[in-house]
Amino acid sequence: MHNQAKLLVIDDTPTNLEVLTETLSAKGFDVTVAISGERALKRLESYRPDLILLDIQMPGIDGFETCQRIKAHPELATIPVIFITALSDADNIVKGFSLGAVDYISKPFKEAELFARIETHLRLQQLTHCLSQQVTKKTQSLQQALHQLESSQLQLVQQEKMSALGELVAGVAHEINNPIGFVQGNVKELQRNLTDVFSHLNLYQQQTANAEIEEHAEDIDLDFLLEDMPKMLESMMVGCDRIRNISTSLRTFSREDQDTQIPFDLHEGIDSTLLILKHRLKANDQRPEIAVIKHYGDLPLVSCFPGQLNQVFMNLLANAIDALEERSQQPDGDPLQITIKTIARADQVHIHLRDNGLGMSADVQQRVFDRLYTTKPAGKGTGLGLAISRQIVVEKHGGKIEVESTPDHGTEFTLTLPVNSEDVPHA
């Protein structure tokens, strides 16, 4: 291997250069020469030797300064430098090593010693290079393992969060379902029974003429009651249906994902998430009500993991509400609102979620999807929500999540999802 090595010999004495060139070339080395430190540095701008033999005593830039400049250059610093000089006192030797030289050969040199030292340092250089490559590979492997670990952590956090929330919501939906089913069933039965009672009462009125009965009927306004009671029961049925729809929405939000993707109506997911967050949208002592404006397009069913996308909707909508609550602390006349727009194009769907909050700076936009990055005060944000959302959209569904924001003019997140993500290569 050493016979293929490239050597740069720097010496201001032509005789020394001639002897070194002949000696080294005879051994098969590729030798290049320079007669001064200046010329050597100029040559090194385009030439990369495997080893440098350097004389110390030269006019202009001497060997020490030449070595110092070589070692100061990032691309040249790893090239081994061996001093060849008649200055063999301890001070000069120590100075040479302190400037980065790897060895020291005294003039007049012995061929055997010269070749042995050159071969030794070329071998060390080769071993160092191999070791560096191994370290680089190991580092890349560790970085990849770290990335996988971080992704797994994010996934576990997301799963645990959704599992806990899903169990809570599913439990509430179940508790609502039982009594509302009982009430709804009895109201229907009561409607039928009252219809029979009203029919019977009508017959009774036709057959019986009694002043006391007629007076009592007038006192209780019987005609109004007969007309109003069915309306009351109908209103109760409407209320039961609304509660039933709420229970259905809760179950939609809390549904557990299977191993394979299933067709899902994204509008149902968004609406169920808005239902969970409805209490945060209402007006309170600190701010007015947050309006939600929907511009829903005609979306096809999307093949996905519904529970995971519901988590994305939850993170984005909760962040939008947080941004609007921050803006509400600044006096202005604009109403607080969140706008949701959905569009289907070809084999993709686009979901635009915009708030008119305080917005974010360009620097924050660059880091907003980073793991553990948050602009919220301590205790109010983990910095995981948007990182998890990005992982779900990009890695699990082969989609994109983008953000556009202008300070004081709000923020818009855009989700792009393939209709059938199983056909799309994931990250």
C-alpha positions as CSV (number, residue, x, y, z in Angstrom):
1,M,0.0,0.0,0.0
2,H,2.8,2.5,0.8
3,N,4.2,2.3,-2.7
4,Q,1.1,4.1,-3.9
5,A,1.5,6.9,-1.4
6,K,1.9,10.5,-2.4
7,L,4.7,12.4,-0.6
8,L,5.4,16.2,-0.6
9,V,9.1,17.0,0.1
10,I,9.7,20.7,1.1
11,D,13.4,21.8,1.2
12,D,15.2,24.9,-0.1
13,T,18.4,22.9,-1.0
14,P,18.3,21.4,-4.5
15,T,20.8,18.7,-3.6
16,N,18.7,17.5,-0.7
17,L,15.6,17.5,-2.9
18,E,17.4,15.5,-5.6
19,V,18.6,12.9,-3.1
20,L,15.2,12.5,-1.4
21,T,13.3,12.4,-4.7
22,E,15.6,9.7,-6.1
23,T,15.6,7.6,-2.9
24,L,11.8,7.8,-2.4
25,S,10.9,7.3,-6.1
26,A,13.1,4.2,-6.2
27,K,10.9,2.8,-3.5
28,G,7.8,3.4,-5.6
29,F,6.5,6.6,-3.9
30,D,4.8,9.4,-5.9
31,V,7.0,12.3,-5.0
32,T,6.2,16.1,-5.4
33,V,8.7,18.8,-4.3
34,A,8.6,22.4,-3.2
35,I,11.6,24.6,-2.6
36,S,10.0,26.9,-0.1
37,G,7.2,27.1,2.5
38,E,5.3,29.6,0.3
39,R,5.4,27.4,-2.7
40,A,4.4,24.4,-0.6
41,L,1.3,26.1,0.7
42,K,0.4,27.2,-2.8
43,R,0.8,23.7,-4.0
44,L,-1.4,22.4,-1.2
45,E,-4.3,24.4,-2.4
46,S,-5.0,21.8,-5.1
47,Y,-2.7,18.8,-4.0
48,R,-3.4,16.5,-1.2
49,P,-0.3,14.3,-0.3
50,D,-0.5,11.4,2.1
51,L,2.6,12.6,4.0
52,I,4.8,15.7,4.1
53,L,8.6,15.7,4.6
54,L,9.6,19.2,5.8
55,D,12.9,21.0,6.3
56,I,13.0,23.5,9.2
57,Q,15.7,26.0,8.0
58,M,14.4,27.8,5.0
59,P,14.4,31.4,3.9
60,G,11.0,33.3,4.2
61,I,8.6,31.0,5.9
62,D,10.6,28.5,7.8
63,G,9.6,24.9,8.5
64,F,7.9,25.7,11.9
65,E,5.6,28.4,10.4
66,T,4.9,26.2,7.4
67,C,3.9,23.4,9.7
68,Q,1.8,25.7,11.8
69,R,-0.1,27.0,8.7
70,I,-0.7,23.5,7.4
71,K,-2.1,22.3,10.7
72,A,-4.4,25.4,10.9
73,H,-6.1,24.4,7.7
74,P,-9.1,22.1,8.3
75,E,-8.5,20.1,5.1
76,L,-4.7,19.7,5.7
77,A,-4.6,19.2,9.4
78,T,-4.7,15.4,9.3
79,I,-1.8,15.0,6.9
80,P,1.2,13.7,8.9
81,V,4.3,16.0,8.8
82,I,7.8,14.7,9.5
83,F,10.6,17.2,10.0
84,I,14.0,16.4,8.3
85,T,16.6,18.8,9.6
86,A,20.1,19.2,11.1
87,L,18.5,20.9,14.1
88,S,18.4,18.0,16.5
89,D,18.5,19.8,19.9
90,A,15.7,19.1,22.4
91,D,14.1,22.6,22.1
92,N,13.7,22.3,18.4
93,I,12.3,18.8,18.6
94,V,9.8,19.8,21.3
95,K,8.7,22.9,19.3
96,G,8.2,20.7,16.2
97,F,6.0,18.3,18.1
98,S,4.0,21.1,19.7
99,L,3.2,22.5,16.2
100,G,1.7,19.2,15.1
101,A,4.6,17.2,13.6
102,V,4.4,13.5,14.0
103,D,8.1,12.7,13.8
104,Y,11.6,14.0,13.5
105,I,14.5,12.7,11.3
106,S,18.0,14.2,11.7
107,K,20.3,15.0,8.8
108,P,22.1,13.3,7.3
109,F,19.4,10.6,7.3
110,K,19.7,6.9,6.9
111,E,17.6,5.3,4.2
112,A,16.5,2.4,6.4
113,E,15.4,4.8,9.1
114,L,13.7,7.1,6.6
115,F,11.6,4.4,5.0
116,A,10.8,2.8,8.4
117,R,9.4,6.1,9.8
118,I,7.5,6.9,6.6
119,E,5.9,3.5,6.4
120,T,5.0,3.6,10.1
121,H,3.2,6.9,9.8
122,L,1.5,6.0,6.6
123,R,0.3,2.8,8.3
124,L,-0.9,4.9,11.3
125,Q,-2.6,7.3,8.9
126,Q,-4.3,4.4,7.1
127,L,-5.5,2.9,10.5
128,T,-6.7,6.3,11.6
129,H,-8.7,6.7,8.4
130,C,-10.2,3.3,8.8
131,L,-11.0,4.0,12.5
132,S,-12.6,7.3,11.5
133,Q,-14.8,5.6,8.9
134,Q,-15.9,3.0,11.5
135,V,-16.6,5.8,14.0
136,T,-18.7,7.6,11.3
137,K,-20.6,4.4,10.6
138,K,-21.2,3.8,14.3
139,T,-22.3,7.4,14.8
140,Q,-24.7,7.2,11.9
141,S,-26.0,3.9,13.3
142,L,-26.4,5.4,16.7
143,Q,-28.1,8.5,15.3
144,Q,-30.5,6.3,13.4
145,A,-31.2,4.3,16.6
146,L,-31.7,7.5,18.5
147,H,-34.2,8.7,15.8
148,Q,-36.1,5.4,16.0
149,L,-36.1,5.6,19.8
150,E,-37.5,9.2,19.7
151,S,-40.1,8.1,17.2
152,S,-41.1,5.2,19.4
153,Q,-41.3,7.5,22.4
154,L,-43.5,9.9,20.5
155,Q,-45.7,7.0,19.4
156,L,-45.9,5.6,22.9
157,V,-46.8,9.1,24.3
158,Q,-49.5,9.5,21.6
159,Q,-50.9,6.0,22.2
160,E,-51.0,6.5,26.0
161,K,-52.6,9.9,25.6
162,M,-55.2,8.7,23.2
163,S,-55.8,5.6,25.2
164,A,-56.5,7.5,28.4
165,L,-58.6,10.1,26.6
166,G,-60.4,7.4,24.6
167,E,-61.3,5.4,27.7
168,L,-62.6,8.5,29.4
169,V,-64.7,9.6,26.4
170,A,-65.9,6.0,25.7
171,G,-66.9,5.7,29.3
172,V,-68.9,8.9,29.3
173,A,-70.6,7.9,26.0
174,H,-71.5,4.6,27.5
175,E,-72.9,6.2,30.7
176,I,-75.0,8.6,28.5
177,N,-76.2,5.9,26.3
178,N,-77.9,3.8,28.9
179,P,-80.1,6.4,30.5
180,I,-80.9,8.2,27.3
181,G,-82.0,4.9,25.8
182,F,-84.3,4.3,28.7
183,V,-85.7,7.9,28.5
184,Q,-86.2,7.8,24.7
185,G,-87.9,4.4,24.9
186,N,-90.3,5.6,27.6
187,V,-91.1,8.9,25.8
188,K,-92.1,6.9,22.7
189,E,-94.3,4.6,24.8
190,L,-95.8,7.7,26.6
191,Q,-96.6,9.3,23.2
192,R,-98.6,6.2,22.2
193,N,-100.3,6.0,25.6
194,L,-101.3,9.7,25.6
195,T,-102.7,9.3,22.1
196,D,-105.0,6.6,23.5
197,V,-105.9,8.8,26.6
198,F,-106.6,11.8,24.4
199,S,-108.9,9.7,22.2
200,H,-110.7,8.3,25.2
201,L,-111.0,11.8,26.7
202,N,-112.5,13.1,23.5
203,L,-115.1,10.4,23.5
204,Y,-115.9,11.1,27.2
205,Q,-116.4,14.8,26.4
206,Q,-118.8,13.9,23.6
207,Q,-120.9,11.7,25.7
208,T,-120.9,13.6,29.0
209,A,-122.2,17.1,29.5
210,N,-121.6,18.2,33.1
211,A,-121.2,21.8,34.3
212,E,-118.6,20.9,36.8
213,I,-116.5,19.0,34.3
214,E,-116.8,21.7,31.8
215,E,-115.8,24.3,34.4
216,H,-112.7,22.3,35.4
217,A,-111.7,21.8,31.8
218,E,-111.9,25.6,31.3
219,D,-109.9,26.2,34.5
220,I,-107.0,23.9,33.4
221,D,-107.3,25.1,29.8
222,L,-107.8,21.5,28.6
223,D,-107.8,22.4,24.9
224,F,-104.3,24.0,25.3
225,L,-103.0,21.0,27.2
226,L,-104.2,18.6,24.6
227,E,-102.5,20.6,21.9
228,D,-99.3,21.3,23.8
229,M,-98.5,18.0,25.4
230,P,-97.7,16.3,22.1
231,K,-95.4,19.2,21.3
232,M,-93.6,18.8,24.7
233,L,-93.1,15.1,24.0
234,E,-91.8,15.8,20.5
235,S,-89.4,18.4,22.0
236,M,-88.2,15.7,24.5
237,M,-87.6,13.3,21.6
238,V,-85.5,16.0,19.8
239,G,-83.5,16.4,23.0
240,C,-82.9,12.7,23.2
241,D,-81.8,12.6,19.6
242,R,-79.3,15.4,20.2
243,I,-77.9,13.5,23.3
244,R,-77.8,10.4,21.2
245,N,-75.8,12.2,18.5
246,I,-73.4,13.5,21.1
247,S,-72.8,10.0,22.4
248,T,-72.2,8.8,18.8
249,S,-69.7,11.7,18.3
250,L,-67.9,10.7,21.5
251,R,-67.6,7.1,20.3
252,T,-66.4,8.3,16.9
253,F,-63.6,10.3,18.6
254,S,-62.6,7.5,21.0
255,R,-62.6,4.7,18.5
256,E,-59.6,2.4,18.8
257,D,-57.4,1.9,15.7
258,Q,-57.0,-1.5,14.2
259,D,-53.8,-2.9,12.7
260,T,-55.0,-1.9,9.2
261,Q,-56.4,1.3,7.9
262,I,-60.1,1.7,7.4
263,P,-62.3,4.2,5.3
264,F,-63.2,7.2,7.5
265,D,-65.2,10.4,7.1
266,L,-62.8,13.1,8.2
267,H,-65.6,15.6,8.8
268,E,-66.9,13.2,11.5
269,G,-63.5,13.2,13.1
270,I,-63.3,17.0,13.1
271,D,-66.8,17.5,14.4
272,S,-66.3,14.9,17.2
273,T,-63.1,16.8,18.2
274,L,-64.9,20.1,18.2
275,L,-67.5,18.5,20.5
276,I,-64.9,17.5,23.0
277,L,-63.5,21.0,22.9
278,K,-66.8,22.8,22.9
279,H,-66.5,23.9,26.5
280,R,-63.3,25.8,25.6
281,L,-65.0,27.6,22.7
282,K,-67.6,29.2,24.9
283,A,-67.3,32.7,26.3
284,N,-65.8,33.1,29.7
285,D,-64.8,36.0,32.1
286,Q,-61.5,36.6,30.1
287,R,-62.7,36.5,26.5
288,P,-65.8,36.3,24.2
289,E,-66.9,33.1,22.5
290,I,-64.6,31.6,19.8
291,A,-66.5,31.1,16.6
292,V,-65.9,28.1,14.4
293,I,-66.5,28.7,10.7
294,K,-66.7,25.5,8.5
295,H,-66.3,25.4,4.8
296,Y,-66.6,21.6,4.2
297,G,-66.0,20.3,0.7
298,D,-67.3,17.1,-0.7
299,L,-64.7,14.7,0.7
300,P,-64.4,11.0,-0.1
301,L,-63.8,8.5,2.6
302,V,-60.1,8.4,3.5
303,S,-58.2,5.2,4.2
304,C,-56.5,6.0,7.6
305,F,-56.2,5.3,11.3
306,P,-59.1,7.4,12.6
307,G,-58.1,7.5,16.2
308,Q,-54.6,8.9,15.3
309,L,-56.0,11.6,13.0
310,N,-58.5,12.6,15.7
311,Q,-55.4,13.2,17.9
312,V,-54.0,15.5,15.2
313,F,-57.3,17.4,15.0
314,M,-57.2,17.7,18.8
315,N,-53.7,19.0,18.9
316,L,-54.2,21.6,16.2
317,L,-57.6,22.8,17.5
318,A,-56.4,23.0,21.1
319,N,-53.3,25.0,19.9
320,A,-55.6,27.4,17.9
321,I,-57.7,28.0,21.0
322,D,-54.6,28.7,23.1
323,A,-53.4,31.2,20.5
324,L,-56.8,32.9,20.5
325,E,-56.8,33.1,24.3
326,E,-53.5,34.8,24.2
327,R,-54.7,37.3,21.6
328,S,-57.9,38.0,23.7
329,Q,-55.6,39.6,26.3
330,Q,-54.8,42.4,23.8
331,P,-57.7,44.9,23.2
332,D,-59.0,44.9,19.7
333,G,-62.3,44.7,18.0
334,D,-61.8,41.6,15.8
335,P,-63.9,38.5,16.8
336,L,-62.1,35.4,17.8
337,Q,-62.5,32.7,15.2
338,I,-61.2,29.4,13.8
339,T,-61.9,28.6,10.2
340,I,-61.8,25.0,8.9
341,K,-61.8,24.4,5.1
342,T,-61.7,21.0,3.4
343,I,-61.0,20.4,-0.3
344,A,-60.7,17.2,-2.3
345,R,-58.3,17.3,-5.3
346,A,-57.6,14.2,-7.4
347,D,-56.4,11.5,-5.0
348,Q,-55.7,13.9,-2.1
349,V,-57.7,15.8,0.5
350,H,-56.6,19.1,2.0
351,I,-57.6,20.4,5.5
352,H,-56.9,24.0,6.2
353,L,-57.3,25.1,9.9
354,R,-56.7,28.8,10.5
355,D,-57.0,31.0,13.6
356,N,-56.7,34.8,13.8
357,G,-54.5,34.7,16.9
358,L,-51.2,36.4,17.5
359,G,-49.3,34.3,14.9
360,M,-45.7,33.2,15.1
361,S,-42.3,34.4,14.0
362,A,-40.3,32.8,11.2
363,D,-37.9,31.2,13.8
364,V,-40.8,29.6,15.6
365,Q,-42.3,28.3,12.4
366,Q,-38.9,26.6,11.6
367,R,-39.0,24.8,14.9
368,V,-42.7,24.3,15.6
369,F,-42.6,20.6,14.7
370,D,-39.4,19.8,16.7
371,R,-39.7,17.4,19.6
372,L,-40.0,19.1,23.0
373,Y,-40.0,22.6,21.5
374,T,-42.8,24.8,23.0
375,T,-43.4,28.5,23.3
376,K,-45.8,28.0,26.2
377,P,-45.0,28.7,29.8
378,A,-43.5,25.9,32.0
379,G,-46.2,23.4,32.9
380,K,-48.6,24.4,30.1
381,G,-47.0,22.6,27.1
382,T,-44.9,19.5,26.6
383,G,-43.6,20.3,23.1
384,L,-44.9,16.9,21.9
385,G,-48.3,17.8,20.3
386,L,-47.1,19.0,17.0
387,A,-44.2,16.6,16.8
388,I,-46.7,13.7,17.3
389,S,-49.0,15.3,14.7
390,R,-46.3,15.4,12.2
391,Q,-45.3,11.8,12.8
392,I,-48.9,10.7,12.4
393,V,-49.5,12.6,9.2
394,V,-46.1,12.1,7.5
395,E,-44.9,8.7,8.8
396,K,-48.2,6.9,9.4
397,H,-50.3,8.2,6.5
398,G,-47.7,9.4,3.9
399,G,-49.1,12.9,4.0
400,K,-47.8,16.4,4.7
401,I,-48.4,19.0,7.4
402,E,-47.4,22.6,6.7
403,V,-47.7,25.9,8.6
404,E,-47.9,29.5,7.5
405,S,-48.1,32.3,9.9
406,T,-47.6,36.1,10.2
407,P,-47.1,37.8,13.5
408,D,-50.4,39.5,14.6
409,H,-52.3,38.0,11.7
410,G,-52.9,34.4,12.7
411,T,-51.7,31.0,11.8
412,E,-52.8,28.4,9.3
413,F,-52.0,24.7,9.4
414,T,-52.6,22.6,6.2
415,L,-52.9,18.9,6.2
416,T,-52.6,17.0,2.9
417,L,-53.6,13.3,3.1
418,P,-53.8,10.7,0.3
419,V,-57.2,9.2,-0.1
420,N,-55.5,5.8,0.1
421,S,-52.3,6.1,2.0
422,E,-51.5,2.4,1.7
423,D,-50.4,3.2,-1.9
424,V,-48.1,6.0,-0.8
425,P,-44.5,5.3,0.4
426,H,-44.2,6.5,4.0
427,A,-41.2,8.2,5.6
